[in-house]
Structures are given as C-alpha cells and as structure tokens.
C-alpha cells in the first residue's frame, strides 16, 4: 500500500514501484513497463472544480454522463444512513468490451467516517507518467460532487490500480521524477494491506486484523437482524495470496469444500459453459441475480455481452491485454436493498495470471472465505483456459466487517482454549 499526502507524491511513488519491479511487455500501443497491482491512498486530494468531458470521452460516452444522474441518489443514501456500505457508482458497462478504448476507472465506492466521505476507485489500467493526475482528478471531482450534496466533508481517496505502467518511451521522464515506493503493510487508518501465502491464512489474517483493530459501527441490517445491527470493520482491506493452490480452506471455515465448489460453479461461473458463449438467461427461479448472470447474460442490459467468455478470448489472442475486466455492478443497484457486494474483477497477464476482485462490502466471517475460494477457483479455470497454467489472487473490500453475532465464534478461532489435563 502506497500512502501519500497529495497527487504528486503518490504519482512519484507509484512510478518508483513500476521502475523497481520493471516488468517489460508489449501492448497494443507500444512497449510498457509495469508492476504488480497497487493499492494507493491520497490523504489530501486536491479538488478540481471542472472536468474536460471531451478528453475523457470513450465508447461514445464520457465519465460525467455515466454518473451525473446518480449523484443525488448517492448523496441522499449517505445522508440518510451515514454508516451505509451501499453507495458505489459503476462506470463500466458490459458493452464497453465492444469498443477500442473502454473506461480506465470502472467503479467508485464511498464510505463515511467521522464526518468525512472517502472515495475508493478501481482503475483497470493507469499510465502514471501521462494520466495519473487526470484519473485522480475525476475521482476527486466525483467525491466533491457527492459531498457537496450532504453536510459531510471530503476525506481521502484511494484506488486499486490493476496495471500500473509507463511506456518505454517515457522512462527517462519517469526516472527524473521517481521516488521510492515505501509501501506500507498491515493495518492503518487509511487502509490495510495483508500478504499471505494461502487462502486459509489470508482469511485468518483478515479475521485477526478486524477483530483486534477494527472500528465499531451500525449497519443497515439492524432492523431485520438483531445480531447484525453492529459490526467491527476495516476501511479498505487489500489481501494478496501468493499460493492459492495449497491450504485452500481453513479448518474452522464456515463452509465445506463441496459447498465452495458448488458456489463457484453455479453462482460465480456457470461452469457448464465456461468455454463457450452464454446467449440466454441462466437465472434459476427465485433468483434476482447471481455473479455469473451479471458476468455472462443479464436480461436487463440493453446490450448483452458475455463478459467472462469475452475476456477469455481476449487473453487467448493477447496475454497482455489491459481491458480484461468483468463488470458485476449496474446503475440500478444504487437503489436496490441488496446490491451486489462484488462490483467487478479483472484478469491480468504476468508470468502467472492475476485475478483481482473488488468488493464494496464483505462479511468476513460469514462470506469472505467462500468468496475467496470461489473467486480463486474462477481465476484458476481462466488461467488453464488461456495457457497461463497457474495464478495468483488479489482480494479487496472497501468495507470488510465482522457482525457482532459472530464475535464469539471469531474469538474461538483466534484464541482457542488449550485443553486442560488432570493428573491423578
């Protein structure tokens, strides 16, 4: 995690990370040097009071037109429920797969803390030399447009950057401005970055970090479920899993392997057609949506695109594509009572395939471990179908929480009682 006071410091540190890791690949637009996915936080973003819509045009549209009709709704939800986790604005649409240069910023989520609203964006690809400030300007602009409709103040902004890069032709400029990345790990007030070997240890570390360091707050489930009226949470939790093939399921996980596989195959992937295009509804009776339905064939989309099948085809043609993003969220989710927790995911080609999953909210005891298992299983299948063979896994949640009804269960996992033996 890179924490910076302002845009300039963040850009220089992120550029430093790219030059330090120095992975060179060919892209459609020239040779680039890139790093692993990055988590950046800017504590004091500079406000921009206007945005050049023409510059940020894409796919016959632009960033502002995709969010302007939803700013009042976002502000109202934050004002009505200051503890809400449900304010997240999608910029990506499935039809963006059909154009040459789709949006780089795909989602912006908002959380209010101590009277300040904080924004967190997902950015699928970012040229740090030429476009860093322009992308951050838009995130900050959106934050202020929301905040100005409330009684809150603006806070920090953050971003998961899936492919931070510079073009080889810009290396000299980058070298002149670079700073050491000084990445921070562990729990901080601006975000938390954990690195673990296994899915099981990643889940355990998430429980530990929240249980011992999390803040308490109300939730929107209090009227329905007494045990979920309060939670402990961390704002912005980023977890890297280096070896998702071993020790996948914790011995105290609240699900079985058979459930995890069924959840992955049916709710997440629609595995029976993973290597072919879905052209009809895959929802079962009684289902409002599934992650597979949103990824592959959503009846409510004006233009229907099997995004998962599309990104597999893209990677088979060019393993360095930077637009292999699958959008799960839709604009109408903003007024839904149960919007998808998963907002989108991306596959990035390196020596191994990286799967990066962005969630607005994550129930760490009840759902995170099964989520991680299913999301990693999907990434494994895509890695095998695209010739990468193996994969690494990245998990991000804007609000990662444990509900109060699970505090005792979590304590038993973290602090198991040692059996006592009576000697006679």
N, C-alpha and C positions, 0 to 999 in steps of 0.2 A: 504494500500500500504506500503510495506517494502522497504525503500531506504537505500542502504548500499554502502560503499566505495569500498569493494572488496568481493571476493567469501566467504572468511572465515566469515566475519561479516554477510553477507546475510544468509549463512547456519545456523549460530547460532541463528539469529533472527527468521528464518522460523521454526527451531526446537523448539524455545521457543513458537511460536504461536501454534504448534501442541500440545505441552505439556500443554499449558494453556487451550485449548479447549477440548483436551483429550476425543475424541470420539473413543471408542474401538469397532472394528468389526472383524469378521472372514474373511479371504481371502483364496484363493486357496493355498497360500504359507505360511500360518500361521497367527496368530492374529496380527493386526496392530492397531496403534493409529493414528488417522488422524484429520485434521482440515477442516474448510470450504475452498473453493478455495482461492488462494492467488495471489496477484499481487506484483511481486518483481522487483526491479531495482538495477543494479550494475553500479555505476558511472564509476569505473575504472577497468574493467575486465582484468585479467592477460592473456596475449597472450600465446597460446600453438601452437608450430610450427609443431607438428605431432599428429596424432590420431591413436589409436590402432584399426584398422579396424576389427581385429578378435574379439576383446572384444565387439564391437558394431555390431556384426552380428545378424540378425533376419530374419526370413521368407526366408532364402536362399539368403539374400542380406545384405547390410550394409549402414550406413548413407552416407558415402562418395560417393559410387557409385550412390546413388539416386540424388545427387546434382552436381557432378563434371562436367557433360555435360552442365550445365546451368549457371555456374558461370560467364563465359564470357558474356553471354546474359544479365545477371543481372547487371554486371558492365557497359556494354555499355548503357543500359537504364538509369542508374543513371548519367552517364557522359553526355548523350545527353539531358536529361531532369532532372536537379538536383532537381526539385520540384516534381518529379513523385511520385505517390502513388501505382504504379502498379508492384513494384518489390517484389514478395513474392514467396518463394520456398516451395512447398509441399513435405513432406517426407512420408506422409501416402498415401497408395493406398487401394482401396476397398478390394482387395484380402487379405490384412493383417488380415481381420476378420477370415480367414481360417487357420491361424497359431496360435501356442500356445502363443508366446510372441511377439506381434507386437511392432513397434517402440513407444517409450515414447514421443519423440519430433515429432510433426505432421506437423508443419509449422514454417517457419522463414520469417518474413517480414522486409523490410529495408526502412528507411526514412533518407534523408539527411537534416541536419540543420546546418547552419553556418560553412560549410566546413567539417562537420563530419558526417559519416554514422552511424546510430544507428540501432541495430537489436532487434526485438521483437519476441519471440518464444511462441508457445503453447505447453505445456507439459501436457499430459493427466494424468500421474502418476509419483510421484517422491519420492523415499526413500531418505530423506535428510541426514541420517547418512552415508549411503554407496555409494550413487550415485549422490549426488548433484554436486560435482566438475566435475565429468565425463560428465554430461549433459551440464553444463555451459561451459566446455572446448570446446565441439563441437559447441555450438552456437558462442563462441568467435572465434574459428577456421574458421567457415564459414564467419563471419563478416570480418576477416582479408583477407581471400581468395578473397572476393569481393572487398574490399578496395584496396588491392594491385594491382588491375587491373584498378584503377582510380587514379585521382590526389587528392582524398579526404583523410582525416584522420579517424581513427576509433573513434567512440564515445561510448556511453553507450550500455549496453544490458539489456533487460527486459524479463520477462516471466509471462504468466498466467499459474499457476500450478493448475490444476483441483483437484487433490487429493494429497496434501502434506501429507506424512505419515512417521512413523517409525515403525519397527517391535517391538513387545513387548519384544522380547529377547534383543533388543538394548537400552532399556530405560535407563539403568544405564550409558552407554556411552553418551547418549543424555543429561541426566541430568548434567553430568560433564561439558558439553560444552555450554549449552543453554544460551541465552540472552533474555531479554525482547523484544518482537516483535517491540514495539514502532511504531505501524502503523500510517501512515500519511493519512489524508483525505483532500479533497479539491483540489485546482489547484496548481501544482508545475511545474517547468521547465522540470522535468523528466517524469511526468505523472500526471494524475488526477484520484481521486477515490471519487465517489459520492455514498452515501447510501440514498435511498428513500423508502417510503412505497409503492408508486403506479407507474404504468407505466406512467400515465399522469404527475405526479410530477417529475419523472425521466427525461422525455423529456424536461419539463420546465427548470429543473436544468441544463441540457446539453446545451440548448439554452443560458441560462444566463451565464454559465461558459465560453462558446466560445465567445459570443458577447462582454462581458466585459473584458475577459482575453486572448482571442485568438490572435495568431500572423497572420500577413497577408503574403500571398504568391501567386505566379502564379499557374495556373493549366494547365493541358493538354487539357482542353476543350475550351481554348481561341480561337482557330482557327475556331471552329464551333459555339460557343455560346458566344456572347459578354458578357452577364450577368454572365457567369461562368468563365471568364478569371482570376478572382481573388477570393480568399476566405480568411475567418478567420478560424483558425483551432487550435485544441489542439492535441498535440502528445501523444498518449496512454491515452484513456479515458475508465475507468472501472466503470460500474454502477451496483450496487446491488439493486434489487427490492424485498422487503420483502413480500408484499401482492399484487400479480398481479391479484387478483380477483375483487377488487373494484377500482372504479375511473380509469377504463382502458384507456379511451380516453379523452384527453384534449378538452375543449370546443372550442379551437382555432386550433385543429388538422387539417391538410390539407387533411383529408380523412374521409370517413364515416364508420360507423360500418359495413355496408353491404359490402363495398369495402374491408375492413380489413379481413372479414371472407372469402370472395371470394379469396383474395390474399393468405391467409393462406391455404385454402383447395386445391386450384388448382396449385399455383406456388410453394408453400412450401412443401406440404404434399402429394398430390394426395390422398385426404382423402377417396375417394370411396374404396380404398384398403388398408387402414391403418392397418387392422388386418389380411392381407394376403400378400403373396409374389407377387411382380411385376416381370413378366418374359418376357415382351415385351415393345417396345418403348412407352413412354407416352407423347412425344413431339407433340404439335399441329403444323399445317402448319405455316411456317414462324418463328418458334422459334429456336434459336440457342442452347439454353439450358434453363433450369429452375433449381431452387434449388432442386425441387422434382426429376427431371430427374437425376441430379448428385448424389442424395442420393439413388436412387432406381433402375434405369436401364439406364446406359449410354452406348449408342451404340458404342462409341469409346474405351471403356475399353476392354482390352484383356480378362480379367476375370471379368465377370459381377456378382455383388453381390448386392442384395437389402439390403443396409446397415441399413436403418431405421427398416425394419422388423427384421433384424438380432439382432440389439441391444434390441428390444422389447423382443425377445425370450431369449436373454442372461439375461435380468433383471428378467424375469419371473422364470428363473431357479436359479438365484443367485443375489439378490438385491444389493450385494456389489461388483459386477464386476467392474473392473477399466479400461476396454477396450471398453466401450460403446460409441465409437467415430464415427461420421459420417463425412467423408471427402467430401467436395464440390469441392475443387480446384484440378486441374490436371496440369501436367508439361507443357502441350501445352498452358495453359493460359498465360504463361510468354510472349509469342509473340503475344497475342491477343490484339486488340484495346479496347475491353471492357471485361476484365476478371471479374469473379465473385467477388463482394465485400465481400460476406460471404465466408470464407475459410473452416470452419468446425464447428461442435458443438458436445457437449458431454452431456450425462445424467449420473448423479452421485447420487447414493442412499444414503440418510441420513434418518432422521425421515420423511422428505418430499423429493421428487425428486428435484434435482437441474438441471436446464438447463443452459448450459454455451455456449455462441455463440461468435465466434471470427471472426472479420471483419478486412480486411486490410484497408478499406476506408468506410466512412459513411457520406452521405449527411444528416445532422442533421435536417434541416428544411423540406426538400422535401421527405425524405425516412425513417429516423430513427424511427419515431413514428409508422409508419405502419410495419416496420421491427420488432420492439419490440412486437407489438400486435400479429403479425403472429408467431414469434418465441415462444412467451409465450403460444399461443394457441396450438402449436405443443407439447410443454412440458406438458401442461395440459392433452392433449389426451394420451400421453405416460404414465403420472402418473396414469391416470384412468385405462389404459390397463394393468399396471404392479402392481396394488394393493397399490400404494403409496397414492392414493387419492388426495393429493394436492402437489403443487410445489412452489419453489422459482426460481427467474430468475436472470441471470447474463448476462450483455451485455458489450462487449469490442470492441473498434475500435482503430486500430493503428493510423489512421488519421481521426479525427472527425471534420467536417468542415461545415461552412455556406457559400454559394456562395454570392457574392456581390449583385446579383439581388434580394436577399431575405432580405437584411439588414433592409430595411424599414418595411417589414412585421414582422420581428422578433422584431424590436423595438416597434411596436404597441402591440405585445403580452406582452412584458416585461414592457413597460411603457404606459399603456392605458391612454388615455386622460379622465380626470374627466369631466363629463357633467357640463356645467355652467347653472345656473338658474337665469333668470332675474326677480327681484322682482319689481312689479309695485305698 
